[in-house]
Amino acid sequence: MEMESEAMKETLWVEPWFDKGRHIRFLDMMYEFLPTDYESQEINHLTLAYFTLSSLDILAALDRVDKGAVIAWVLSFQARQKDEAELSHGQFYGFQGSRSSQYPAVNNENFRCNGSHLASTYCALSILKILGDDFSLVNSESITRTMRNLQQPDGSFIPIHTGAESDLRFLYCAAAISCMLNDWSGVDKEKAKEYILNCQSYDGGFGLCPGLESHGGATFCAIASLRLMGFIDDDLLKRTASSSVINVPMLLDWVIQRQALDGGFQGRANKPSDTCYAFWIGGVLKILGGSQFVHREALRDSLLTCQSQLSWPTGLVSSVAINALDIAEAPSSMRHADSRVNQYGGFSKFQGQLPELYHSYYGFSAFSLLEEPGLSSLCTELGITNRATNSS
């Protein structure tokens, strides 16, 4: 099987360019309707919308979006309290991630549960910023006021009001939400800083929690959060590293080592390179002012091997998979067919797989960091374009 897989990879023809037209076609399709393989991700509907709309913004293709309709749809996921007293019941009043997470109304005074989630709130506000909304219909005060309920004694955040894990992902969401709302009253920044510093590992990277293995995604969350909260400056490497709150030399050493021999970035030591880490690790270097340490051509070539191929060789996927939307990793029942020309773009996690939204979005983000012509620039620490960041 391994030899067969290697032979199959050799037959893939890699386009030597970023195929913007096919990528937009892929996103058009995702904007209109999601393939059936995404049904299991219904709970993350807002997140999938964020990947799609932020991707279109990076590709400067938002003209195909019905902005008014999408804004109204996003606002429909906002959880609203019945009265002022409900804000004191320990819950979080942000945005819910999908229709299935919106509990039905009941005539029960003791039923006060809602499915608001920090990550969904981050995605909702990001979409609204991308579409130029002014937040006039967003209950910003209730978001920041009740977000305090999610911060833990050690400075970390849980994503919902009860029964959830706490780590750097949700601290980052809280920081990004506060930045977009221009209101930091929902975050104890000093406690948050201390938690982040406790997550820096012996090798310089950051784990999701104190004592965990260094990880590319966690390291991005740590550095982006510190930048958003004002604890580190832009272009930190050009300043006196010894005065920083973090161990910059060790961090830089760990980050630089994440670029693998194939030119891509890995998320952890001894792991294969993966499309998304071109953003998670590349973004850390961008925030630190260390983009010059990236072997840009090698990274670009590596990313292009994960770009959806113009044609798929015999035995890899079927025409059904190609024509039915280019979703991630075709099931085994679809693996015996002739080669077909593929009209859709997108990026996959690894070479030879079909594209999906998550890795497509971070592939586009990585190419933006590489300053690909025709792409919008990113506000790296917020995860949206500079245009969206500066919108009203």
JOURMO-V272802 format. One record per run of one state. SS is the DSSP state (H for helix, E for strand, - for the rest). FROM is the first residue (numbers start at 1). TO is the last residue. Records with the same first field share a line. If there is no record, write none. Layout:
# JOURMO-V272802
SS: FROM-TO, FROM-TO
This chain:
# JOURMO-V272802
-: 1-1, 11-19, 33-35, 59-61, 65-66, 76-77, 79-83, 89-94, 97-98, 102-115, 117-117, 131-139, 152-156, 159-165, 182-188, 199-199, 201-205, 207-215, 229-235, 239-240, 244-247, 257-258, 260-264, 266-276, 289-290, 294-295, 305-306, 308-310, 313-318, 324-331, 335-339, 342-346, 348-356, 370-377, 380-383, 390-392
H: 2-10, 20-32, 36-58, 62-64, 67-75, 84-88, 99-101, 118-130, 140-150, 168-181, 189-198, 216-228, 236-238, 241-243, 248-256, 277-288, 291-293, 296-304, 319-323, 332-334, 357-369, 386-389
E: 78-78, 95-96, 116-116, 151-151, 157-158, 166-167, 200-200, 206-206, 259-259, 265-265, 307-307, 311-312, 340-341, 347-347, 378-379, 384-385
